[in-house]
Amino acid sequence: MADIQNSSFCSCNPLELFEQVTAQGEKVRSLKAEKAPKDEIEAAVKLLLSLKLSYKTSTGQEYKAGSPPTDFTPVSNGPGDAQDEDFVDPWTVQTSNAKGVDYDKLIVRFGSSKIDKDLINRIERVTGQKPHHFLRRGIFFSHRDMHQILDAYENKKPFYLYTGRGPSSEALHVGHLIPFIFTKWLQEVFNVPLVIQLTDDEKYLWKDLTIEKAYQYTIENVKDIIACGFDVNKTFIFSDLDYLGSSPEFYKNIIKVQKHVTFNQVKGIFGFTDSDCIGKISFPAIQAAPSFCTSFPQIFNNRKDVQCLIPCAIDQDPYFRMTRDVAPRIGYAKPALMHSVFFPALQGAQTKMSASDPNSSIFLTDTPKQIKTKINKHAFSGGKDTVEEHRKYGGNCDVDVSYMYLTFFLEDDDKLEQIKQAYTSGALLTGELKKALIETLQPLIATHQQRRKQVTSEMVKEFMTPRKLAFDY
Ligand code: TRP
């Protein structure tokens, strides 16, 4: 359920109401157990019933112990889901559909808004720039409060960008670049500060990694991020393992979030269980904190009112639904969001890629030859089995991974459209389509590798030093 729907019914936050009902239920139980006086129990039951009623009016749902309001829960991933439902959370993406996740349905389930033509046109008007092809092609497809960011921008009110990466391996694949490429574009067209969080703490908690290894991955990943071309005067990159211990203001925001989110709530949102370590349970507060500008006093000069915009893949949304829910309760603006689709694995759009399977994707360290072999051997094809059939019936771009990759990386709209038509009609064969992708990716990755080579440890250090950026607050 979207936030807007809640507030129109009741001034009370559904989560607060949920907690009140839970607490009152416990009170009734203990009064009964203590064999308290009858009128006392009756009064407590009466209050419980009226709280339940308010809850129902506010959320449109019956109160169910242990299940917070659905606005706050992960996207119905639990048992009882219809078989054809997609599964999306920060750790798993699964769908049975070869075209990939049904993103329109996801928008409804997550309660976000579609990035529609109106919004794209408005971004173009406000910035005076042609919208990025990730916007034009629906790769960034969903948002929260983007109009608010644009209103603020038009009124010369500042905002900043926040994105991040969990450093789970040394080598990034091409899909990992998507949020960074887009964030860089946003930073350039809006000219705003950017903070990039590397959650090495998260990867230490979730994976079989030592702290040292996780930190080493951070440094290696930061080099790839810098190679995307960020401006050091406008960008602060930080490792949680480093920055948290050195920033009291950041820590204060973490504990503010921790105080206002219950175990029940994170269980509902992230599916934690009683046997998950407490590090995992409290981690979401650490990913939430950079959404508040006071976490970076060196950049924002202790201002409290600079709104945050987070470009991220849609699987990160649960963190930020939680963040948006607590924000007003701890005196901050809710961060706005722009969500991207997932980058498909070479084997097909049913799942996200895995950094641990070298054949599931193209890595930024691959040689031109590896790129060619992987695409020819592993890229799922929407083409027909024989040339004759293909010429007769044509290929299916909706499930063809090489075509999908081209929509991400081939910037030329006309060329892309030509390829689509030729492939669909059967004029273009699968081998030729793959060749177009190979020829697009080889130079792109070679350029990235060259730029990464030029990233020195001094540059890494500079990006990662807490400092004032080229903006006055
Ligand atoms: N949890 C993210 C991951 O595993 C990393 C991350 C932290 C992030 N903060 C973010 C991603 C903000 C997008 C936006 O990759």
Residues whose N, C-alpha, C, O or C-beta is under 5 A from the ligand:
A	BS01	LIG	Y162 T163 G164 R165 G166 Q197 T199 Q287 P311 C312 Q316
